[in-house]
Amino acid sequence: MSPPVAPAGWSRWLVPPAALSVHLSIGQAYAWSVFKPPLESSLGLSGTQSALPFQLAIVMLGLSAAFGGTLVERNGPRWAMTVSLVCFSSGFLISALGAATEQYWLIVLGYGFVGGIGLGIGYISPVSTLIKWFPDRPGMATGIAIMGFGGGALIASPWSTQMLESFGADSSGIALAFLVHGLAYAAFMSLGVLLIRVPRGERPVAGAPSVLAGPQVSARSAVRTPQFWCLWVVLCMNVTAGIGILEKAAPMITDFFADTSTPVSVSAAAGFVALLSAANMAGRIGWSSTSDLIGRKNIYRVYLGFGAVMYALIALFGDASKPLFVLCALVILSFYGGGFATIPAYLKDLFGTYQVGAIHGRLLTAWSTAGVLGPLIVNWIADRQEAAGRHGASLYGLSLVIMIGLLVVGFVANELVRPVDPRHHVPAPKEAADVERQQPESA
């Protein structure tokens, strides 16, 4: 499938909505917890078993993004969005069959493996195209799209809950909910497939810098540079710190204030989770847009340095003040979302637009690592502390200290980032020829 080239007069502001249609759909992954209780009761699963489809989906997201990134660059965003649509929707349909027949392995296969491939390809599908359309504001452009992934759960969570209430929380009701999800997301994602275009030439709009301005590095060369691995550490540490709170948010705030005169109710804890999702989404567009003004290295200094301060405040004073706890957690989650949205622009600054989608895909293996590392640190330590007879905020003291240490490691890695050595650059004539071959003469 050839990348469709925009005709003369095409508005670049039509590209972010195309990206949003995909990211808002695959962002459903953050609402998987809605299906956990009914799956556990109807299929007799443990909490660990019911989490397996989500965990596998996140692992497959990183792996498919890493191995499929080059294909995305070669075949273009429409091909990638189509693959994402087919895999993500098929994952729900396979899961519907698994729920209807009470075969849990089909749910793991469908949502976790097949759907996870759709997550990874869909996540990186618009990134390179957005950066090429907005060379003057790459942070804002990628922030708009990636904001959709963070905000997808705000739509999917109440929608899924309502479906389970209407269809029933037994295996047949879950199957019907999965079926509706698969069909509805296929229709919505098709809007992005039909709308997406790549820019014609090196300057998508008058006055904007050329998309080929600055150094250009291939994906194969990028992974051999220290800059790539420094950014891998930066992203991994930032995500680990954020997802550590996100995955344990409701029980964490409940435990912190369990021994006070004003304990947190279940409904209040749920509201706290919703607030964190909103902060995650807002940080993706707000902080990434700010990075266009103050620079990518500076914004990661904020994410990592100020994030460590927020964790320190929670560790020292979090159980003494609910407003302080909530405020610090919201800031940390805004940094978590902002880190995701800013990293493509950081990669563009260092490696150019030549194969930035493929490079971004390889870097997302840091997300897969952090998706396991963050929850493991918080849950394992909390379980150990509880077994030792501790309770309340003391369950999380050591975890918070570890998170501070990880953020400091990320801060140091960010400071080590330097411009890429010219020996890794793609020669300009060769690159121009490659780009010309990738763009057909007509849409």
BELGIJO-V831021 format. One line per field, one symbol per residue. ss: DSSP state (h for helix, s for strand, l for the rest). phi: phi as a letter, one per 30 degrees, with the letter a starting at -180 (. if undefined). psi: psi as a letter, one per 40 degrees, with the letter a starting at -180 (. if undefined). A space follows every 10 residues. Layout:
ss=???
phi=???
psi=???
This chain:
ss=llllslllll llhhhhhhhh hhhhhhhhhh hlhhhhhhhh hhhlllhhhh hhhhhhhhhh hhhhhhhhhh hhhhhlhhhh hhhhhhhhhh hhhhhhhhhh hllhhhhhhh hhhhhhhhhh hhhhhlhhhh hhhllllhhh hhhhhhhhhh hhhhhhhhhh hhhhhhhlll hhhhhhhhhh hhhhhhhhhh hhhhhllsll llllllllll llllllslhh hhlllhhhhh hhhhhhhhhh hhhhhhllhh hhhhhhllll lllllhhhhh hhhhhhhhhh hhhhhhhhhh hhhhlhhhhh hhhhhhhhhh hhhhhhhhhh lhhhhhhhhh hhhhhhhhhh hhhhhhhhhh hllllhhhhh hhhlhhhhhh hhhhhhhhhh hhhhhhhlll lhhhhlhhhh hhhhhhhhhh hhhhhlllll lhhhsllhhh hhhhhhhhll lll
phi=.ddddddeid dddddedddd dddddddeed ceeddddddd ddcicddddd deeddddddd eddddddced ddddcjdddd ddddeddddd eddddddddd chcddddddd dddddddddd dddcecdddd dddbddbddd ddddddeddd cedddddddd dddddddjcd dddddddddd eddddddddd ddedcdbcdc idbdbdiddd dcdidbbddd dedccddddd dddeddddde dddddedced dddddecdcc dbdcdddddd ddddddddde ddddcddddd ddccjddddd ddeddddddd ddddddbedc adededdddd dddddedddd dddddddddd cicebdddde eddddddedd dddddddddd ddddddddjd aidddceded dddddddded dddddddbed eedcddeedd deddddddcd dbd
psi=hihhhhiheh heeedddddd dddddeedde edddeddddd ddefiiddde eddddddddd dddddddedd ddddeidddd dddddddddd dddddddddd efgddddddc ddcddddddd dddededddd dddgedgddd dddddddddd eddddddddd dddddddiea dddddddddd dddddddddd dddddiiiih aegdiheiii eeiaihhidd ddeeiddddd dddddddddd dddddddedd ddddddedei egihiddddd dddddddddd dddddddddd dddeiddddd dddddddddd ddddddedee hddddddddd dddddddddd dddddddddd eaedfddddd dddedddddd dddddddddd dddddddeei iadededddd dddddddddd dddddehiih hdeeihhddd dddddddehi di.
